[in-house]
Amino acid sequence: MVFFFSCSVLQTSIPLFVKELDSSQEKKFKELIETTWIQFPKIGLYCEKEISYHKIFCKLQTVIGLKKLSEYLGIQIFLEGPHSKYYLELNDQYQFGHYNPEFPRKIRNLFLPAKTQPKFLQLTKPVYDSWFKQTARDFFIVYQKLDSNPKFFRKEADRYLMLVEESRLDPYYFDRFILFLYPAFTDNEDPEEAAKFFIFSGDENMDSQIVKELVGFWIRRKADGTDTEFILGLVDLIKLYDPEFYELRTSLKNNPIKNENLR
């Protein structure tokens, strides 16, 4: 569930520390996670005005804040960036939150109780379908296209880091990715120079505002080095609750359109 924490990291490092939960803490935390899964439709009703992952994150914040989550996990969630222990600063133009790589590893192990509890999977499948499925798919779709051209993905992350470090990031920087999922998206008008991607027909129907935000999320994760850990957690979630979608997206024979010879 918490694979969709939106965002960023900074220029002052916080020392990394990792500790294990004691048995009573772990039991309490696991109970909180299971209750949240089951009760998710009923919590944070005022969050209904939000869209996509913003709605999910808003609802999760009504259950547990960053400080308490950090205490439960025994780690700093962010190693650098504008975020405090208590809230996310999402409007800082020149800093972004760098996740502690232990964070996605920990939530991957803790936040999917259905992996070992078939009855819990059956109980929570309707909750996933109603509240998480579309957002999980959106994150996966955007990542999959970015990852289909690793050179482009790395180049964009490096460019973003440079602009942040030099305090030159345009506040509308990610608007250039509004049409990222369109087959005709290009970073160069010269066909020989333009980046190539695997393309799935229909992906362009995703809301353009969500597309640019998710491109921003994954570029920041590539920049802070946690993209692999986050996508592994997302894949665990999707394979568990939405395996048909995963099989469809990862089987090359089901790619109705694909561009070969990726740059």
C-alpha positions as a Markdown table, in Angstrom:
| # | Residue | x | y | z |
|---|---|---|---|---|
| 1 | Met | 0.0 | 0.0 | 0.0 |
| 2 | Val | 2.7 | 2.5 | 0.9 |
| 3 | Phe | 4.5 | 1.9 | -2.4 |
| 4 | Phe | 3.0 | 5.2 | -3.5 |
| 5 | Phe | 4.5 | 7.6 | -1.0 |
| 6 | Ser | 4.9 | 10.6 | -3.3 |
| 7 | Cys | 8.2 | 12.1 | -3.5 |
| 8 | Ser | 11.6 | 13.6 | -3.0 |
| 9 | Val | 15.1 | 14.3 | -1.1 |
| 10 | Leu | 17.8 | 17.0 | -0.1 |
| 11 | Gln | 21.3 | 18.3 | 0.2 |
| 12 | Thr | 22.0 | 17.5 | 3.9 |
| 13 | Ser | 22.6 | 13.9 | 4.8 |
| 14 | Ile | 21.0 | 12.3 | 7.8 |
| 15 | Pro | 23.0 | 9.3 | 9.2 |
| 16 | Leu | 21.5 | 5.9 | 8.2 |
| 17 | Phe | 20.4 | 3.7 | 11.1 |
| 18 | Val | 18.5 | 0.5 | 11.0 |
| 19 | Lys | 17.1 | -1.6 | 13.8 |
| 20 | Glu | 14.7 | -4.5 | 14.1 |
| 21 | Leu | 11.3 | -4.2 | 15.6 |
| 22 | Asp | 10.9 | -6.0 | 19.0 |
| 23 | Ser | 8.2 | -8.7 | 19.1 |
| 24 | Ser | 5.6 | -6.4 | 20.7 |
| 25 | Gln | 6.2 | -3.6 | 18.2 |
| 26 | Glu | 6.2 | -6.0 | 15.2 |
| 27 | Lys | 2.9 | -7.6 | 16.4 |
| 28 | Lys | 1.3 | -4.2 | 16.9 |
| 29 | Phe | 2.5 | -2.9 | 13.5 |
| 30 | Lys | 1.3 | -6.0 | 11.7 |
| 31 | Glu | -2.1 | -5.7 | 13.3 |
| 32 | Leu | -2.2 | -2.0 | 12.1 |
| 33 | Ile | -1.3 | -3.0 | 8.6 |
| 34 | Glu | -4.0 | -5.7 | 8.4 |
| 35 | Thr | -6.6 | -3.5 | 9.9 |
| 36 | Thr | -5.8 | -0.7 | 7.5 |
| 37 | Trp | -6.1 | -3.1 | 4.5 |
| 38 | Ile | -9.5 | -4.2 | 5.7 |
| 39 | Gln | -10.9 | -0.8 | 6.8 |
| 40 | Phe | -9.3 | 1.2 | 4.0 |
| 41 | Pro | -12.6 | 2.2 | 2.2 |
| 42 | Lys | -13.9 | 3.7 | 5.5 |
| 43 | Ile | -10.9 | 5.7 | 6.6 |
| 44 | Gly | -10.1 | 9.3 | 5.7 |
| 45 | Leu | -13.4 | 10.0 | 4.0 |
| 46 | Tyr | -12.4 | 13.6 | 3.5 |
| 47 | Cys | -9.7 | 12.4 | 1.1 |
| 48 | Glu | -12.3 | 11.5 | -1.5 |
| 49 | Lys | -11.7 | 14.9 | -3.2 |
| 50 | Glu | -8.2 | 13.8 | -4.1 |
| 51 | Ile | -7.3 | 11.8 | -7.2 |
| 52 | Ser | -5.0 | 8.8 | -8.0 |
| 53 | Tyr | -2.2 | 8.2 | -5.5 |
| 54 | His | -2.9 | 11.4 | -3.7 |
| 55 | Lys | -6.2 | 9.9 | -2.4 |
| 56 | Ile | -4.3 | 6.8 | -1.2 |
| 57 | Phe | -1.6 | 8.7 | 0.5 |
| 58 | Cys | -4.1 | 11.1 | 2.1 |
| 59 | Lys | -6.0 | 8.1 | 3.6 |
| 60 | Leu | -2.8 | 6.4 | 4.8 |
| 61 | Gln | -1.8 | 9.6 | 6.6 |
| 62 | Thr | -5.0 | 9.4 | 8.7 |
| 63 | Val | -3.7 | 6.1 | 10.0 |
| 64 | Ile | 0.0 | 6.7 | 10.5 |
| 65 | Gly | 2.2 | 9.8 | 10.1 |
| 66 | Leu | 5.8 | 9.8 | 8.9 |
| 67 | Lys | 7.3 | 10.1 | 12.4 |
| 68 | Lys | 5.4 | 7.1 | 13.8 |
| 69 | Leu | 6.1 | 5.0 | 10.6 |
| 70 | Ser | 9.8 | 5.8 | 10.9 |
| 71 | Glu | 9.7 | 4.7 | 14.5 |
| 72 | Tyr | 7.9 | 1.4 | 13.7 |
| 73 | Leu | 10.3 | 0.7 | 10.8 |
| 74 | Gly | 13.4 | 1.7 | 12.9 |
| 75 | Ile | 14.9 | 3.8 | 10.0 |
| 76 | Gln | 14.9 | 7.3 | 8.6 |
| 77 | Ile | 12.5 | 7.3 | 5.7 |
| 78 | Phe | 14.4 | 10.0 | 3.9 |
| 79 | Leu | 18.2 | 10.5 | 3.9 |
| 80 | Glu | 18.1 | 14.0 | 2.6 |
| 81 | Gly | 15.6 | 16.5 | 1.2 |
| 82 | Pro | 13.1 | 19.1 | 2.4 |
| 83 | His | 10.8 | 16.7 | 4.2 |
| 84 | Ser | 10.7 | 16.8 | 8.0 |
| 85 | Lys | 9.8 | 13.9 | 10.4 |
| 86 | Tyr | 6.2 | 15.1 | 10.4 |
| 87 | Tyr | 5.2 | 16.1 | 6.9 |
| 88 | Leu | 6.2 | 16.0 | 3.2 |
| 89 | Glu | 7.3 | 19.3 | 1.6 |
| 90 | Leu | 6.1 | 18.8 | -2.0 |
| 91 | Asn | 6.5 | 22.3 | -3.3 |
| 92 | Asp | 10.3 | 22.8 | -2.8 |
| 93 | Gln | 11.6 | 23.8 | -6.2 |
| 94 | Tyr | 15.3 | 23.0 | -5.5 |
| 95 | Gln | 15.3 | 20.0 | -3.3 |
| 96 | Phe | 13.7 | 16.6 | -3.4 |
| 97 | Gly | 13.3 | 13.7 | -0.9 |
| 98 | His | 15.9 | 11.0 | -1.3 |
| 99 | Tyr | 14.5 | 7.8 | 0.1 |
| 100 | Asn | 16.5 | 5.6 | 2.4 |
| 101 | Pro | 16.8 | 2.4 | 0.3 |
| 102 | Glu | 15.9 | 0.4 | 3.4 |
| 103 | Phe | 12.4 | 2.0 | 3.3 |
| 104 | Pro | 11.1 | 0.2 | 0.2 |
| 105 | Arg | 12.8 | -3.0 | 1.3 |
| 106 | Lys | 11.1 | -2.9 | 4.6 |
| 107 | Ile | 7.6 | -2.1 | 3.4 |
| 108 | Arg | 8.0 | -4.8 | 0.7 |
| 109 | Asn | 8.3 | -7.3 | 3.5 |
| 110 | Leu | 5.7 | -5.9 | 5.8 |
| 111 | Phe | 2.9 | -4.4 | 3.8 |
| 112 | Leu | 1.6 | -7.5 | 2.0 |
| 113 | Pro | 0.3 | -9.9 | 4.6 |
| 114 | Ala | -1.7 | -11.6 | 1.9 |
| 115 | Lys | 1.5 | -13.1 | 0.5 |
| 116 | Thr | 1.4 | -15.7 | 3.3 |
| 117 | Gln | -2.4 | -15.6 | 4.1 |
| 118 | Pro | -4.6 | -16.8 | 1.3 |
| 119 | Lys | -7.8 | -16.0 | 3.2 |
| 120 | Phe | -6.5 | -12.5 | 3.8 |
| 121 | Leu | -5.9 | -12.2 | 0.1 |
| 122 | Gln | -9.5 | -13.2 | -0.6 |
| 123 | Leu | -10.8 | -10.8 | 2.0 |
| 124 | Thr | -8.8 | -7.8 | 0.7 |
| 125 | Lys | -9.0 | -8.4 | -3.1 |
| 126 | Pro | -12.2 | -6.3 | -3.4 |
| 127 | Val | -10.4 | -3.5 | -1.5 |
| 128 | Tyr | -7.4 | -3.7 | -3.9 |
| 129 | Asp | -9.7 | -3.7 | -6.9 |
| 130 | Ser | -11.6 | -0.6 | -5.8 |
| 131 | Trp | -8.8 | 1.5 | -4.3 |
| 132 | Phe | -5.4 | 0.4 | -5.4 |
| 133 | Lys | -5.6 | -1.4 | -8.8 |
| 134 | Gln | -5.7 | 1.5 | -11.1 |
| 135 | Thr | -3.0 | 3.5 | -9.3 |
| 136 | Ala | -0.8 | 0.4 | -9.1 |
| 137 | Arg | -1.3 | -0.1 | -12.8 |
| 138 | Asp | -0.5 | 3.5 | -13.6 |
| 139 | Phe | 2.7 | 3.4 | -11.7 |
| 140 | Phe | 3.7 | 0.2 | -13.4 |
| 141 | Ile | 2.8 | 1.4 | -16.9 |
| 142 | Val | 4.9 | 4.6 | -16.6 |
| 143 | Tyr | 7.8 | 2.7 | -15.1 |
| 144 | Gln | 7.7 | 0.1 | -17.8 |
| 145 | Lys | 8.0 | 2.6 | -20.6 |
| 146 | Leu | 10.8 | 4.5 | -18.9 |
| 147 | Asp | 12.6 | 1.2 | -18.2 |
| 148 | Ser | 12.2 | 0.1 | -21.8 |
| 149 | Asn | 15.0 | 2.6 | -22.6 |
| 150 | Pro | 17.5 | 2.5 | -19.8 |
| 151 | Lys | 19.8 | 5.1 | -21.4 |
| 152 | Phe | 16.9 | 7.6 | -21.7 |
| 153 | Phe | 15.8 | 6.9 | -18.1 |
| 154 | Arg | 19.4 | 7.4 | -16.7 |
| 155 | Lys | 19.9 | 10.5 | -18.8 |
| 156 | Glu | 16.7 | 12.1 | -17.5 |
| 157 | Ala | 17.6 | 11.3 | -13.9 |
| 158 | Asp | 21.1 | 12.7 | -14.3 |
| 159 | Arg | 19.7 | 15.9 | -15.9 |
| 160 | Tyr | 17.1 | 16.3 | -13.1 |
| 161 | Leu | 19.8 | 15.9 | -10.5 |
| 162 | Met | 22.0 | 18.4 | -12.2 |
| 163 | Leu | 19.2 | 21.0 | -12.4 |
| 164 | Val | 18.3 | 20.5 | -8.8 |
| 165 | Glu | 21.9 | 20.7 | -7.6 |
| 166 | Glu | 22.4 | 23.9 | -9.6 |
| 167 | Ser | 19.0 | 25.4 | -8.4 |
| 168 | Arg | 18.0 | 25.7 | -12.1 |
| 169 | Leu | 14.9 | 23.4 | -12.1 |
| 170 | Asp | 12.0 | 25.0 | -13.9 |
| 171 | Pro | 8.8 | 24.6 | -11.8 |
| 172 | Tyr | 7.0 | 23.3 | -14.9 |
| 173 | Tyr | 9.9 | 21.0 | -15.8 |
| 174 | Phe | 7.8 | 17.8 | -15.9 |
| 175 | Asp | 5.1 | 19.3 | -18.2 |
| 176 | Arg | 7.3 | 18.1 | -21.0 |
| 177 | Phe | 6.2 | 14.6 | -20.1 |
| 178 | Ile | 2.5 | 15.2 | -20.3 |
| 179 | Leu | 2.4 | 13.2 | -23.6 |
| 180 | Phe | 5.0 | 10.7 | -22.5 |
| 181 | Leu | 2.7 | 7.7 | -23.0 |
| 182 | Tyr | 1.7 | 8.7 | -26.5 |
| 183 | Pro | 3.3 | 6.6 | -29.3 |
| 184 | Ala | 4.6 | 9.7 | -31.0 |
| 185 | Phe | 6.4 | 11.0 | -27.8 |
| 186 | Thr | 9.9 | 12.0 | -28.7 |
| 187 | Asp | 12.8 | 13.8 | -27.1 |
| 188 | Asn | 14.2 | 14.8 | -30.5 |
| 189 | Glu | 12.6 | 15.6 | -33.8 |
| 190 | Asp | 15.3 | 13.8 | -35.7 |
| 191 | Pro | 14.1 | 10.2 | -36.0 |
| 192 | Glu | 17.7 | 8.9 | -35.9 |
| 193 | Glu | 18.3 | 10.7 | -32.7 |
| 194 | Ala | 15.0 | 10.3 | -30.9 |
| 195 | Ala | 14.7 | 7.8 | -28.0 |
| 196 | Lys | 12.8 | 4.6 | -28.8 |
| 197 | Phe | 10.5 | 2.8 | -26.4 |
| 198 | Phe | 8.3 | -0.3 | -26.2 |
| 199 | Ile | 4.8 | 1.0 | -26.6 |
| 200 | Phe | 1.4 | -0.5 | -25.6 |
| 201 | Ser | -1.7 | 0.6 | -27.4 |
| 202 | Gly | -4.1 | 2.4 | -25.1 |
| 203 | Asp | -1.6 | 3.6 | -22.6 |
| 204 | Glu | -2.0 | 7.2 | -23.9 |
| 205 | Asn | -5.5 | 7.2 | -22.4 |
| 206 | Met | -4.1 | 7.8 | -18.9 |
| 207 | Asp | -4.8 | 11.2 | -17.5 |
| 208 | Ser | -1.9 | 13.5 | -18.7 |
| 209 | Gln | -1.6 | 15.1 | -15.2 |
| 210 | Ile | -1.1 | 11.8 | -13.6 |
| 211 | Val | 1.4 | 10.7 | -16.3 |
| 212 | Lys | 3.7 | 13.7 | -15.7 |
| 213 | Glu | 3.5 | 13.2 | -11.9 |
| 214 | Leu | 4.4 | 9.6 | -12.2 |
| 215 | Val | 7.2 | 10.2 | -14.6 |
| 216 | Gly | 8.5 | 12.7 | -12.0 |
| 217 | Phe | 8.2 | 10.1 | -9.2 |
| 218 | Trp | 10.2 | 7.5 | -11.2 |
| 219 | Ile | 12.9 | 9.9 | -12.4 |
| 220 | Arg | 13.4 | 11.0 | -8.8 |
| 221 | Arg | 13.6 | 7.3 | -7.7 |
| 222 | Lys | 16.2 | 6.7 | -10.4 |
| 223 | Ala | 18.0 | 9.8 | -9.2 |
| 224 | Asp | 18.1 | 8.7 | -5.6 |
| 225 | Gly | 18.8 | 5.0 | -6.5 |
| 226 | Thr | 15.7 | 3.4 | -5.1 |
| 227 | Asp | 13.8 | 2.8 | -8.3 |
| 228 | Thr | 14.7 | -0.9 | -8.3 |
| 229 | Glu | 13.5 | -1.5 | -4.7 |
| 230 | Phe | 10.2 | 0.4 | -5.3 |
| 231 | Ile | 9.5 | -1.5 | -8.6 |
| 232 | Leu | 10.2 | -4.8 | -6.9 |
| 233 | Gly | 7.6 | -4.0 | -4.2 |
| 234 | Leu | 5.1 | -2.8 | -6.8 |
| 235 | Val | 5.6 | -6.0 | -8.8 |
| 236 | Asp | 5.0 | -8.1 | -5.7 |
| 237 | Leu | 1.7 | -6.2 | -5.1 |
| 238 | Ile | 0.5 | -6.5 | -8.7 |
| 239 | Lys | 1.5 | -10.2 | -9.1 |
| 240 | Leu | -0.4 | -11.0 | -5.9 |
| 241 | Tyr | -3.6 | -9.0 | -6.6 |
| 242 | Asp | -3.6 | -8.4 | -10.4 |
| 243 | Pro | -1.6 | -11.3 | -12.0 |
| 244 | Glu | -3.4 | -11.2 | -15.3 |
| 245 | Phe | -2.4 | -7.6 | -15.8 |
| 246 | Tyr | 1.2 | -8.4 | -15.0 |
| 247 | Glu | 1.3 | -11.3 | -17.4 |
| 248 | Leu | -0.2 | -9.2 | -20.1 |
| 249 | Arg | 2.3 | -6.4 | -19.7 |
| 250 | Thr | 5.4 | -8.6 | -19.4 |
| 251 | Ser | 4.7 | -11.0 | -22.3 |
| 252 | Leu | 6.3 | -9.5 | -25.4 |
| 253 | Lys | 3.9 | -11.4 | -27.6 |
| 254 | Asn | 1.1 | -9.2 | -26.2 |
| 255 | Asn | 2.8 | -6.0 | -27.2 |
| 256 | Pro | 0.6 | -4.8 | -30.0 |
| 257 | Ile | 3.1 | -2.0 | -30.9 |
| 258 | Lys | 6.8 | -2.0 | -30.1 |
| 259 | Asn | 9.7 | 0.0 | -31.3 |
| 260 | Glu | 12.9 | -2.1 | -31.7 |
| 261 | Asn | 16.6 | -1.0 | -31.6 |
| 262 | Leu | 16.2 | 1.0 | -28.4 |
| 263 | Arg | 18.9 | 3.7 | -28.1 |
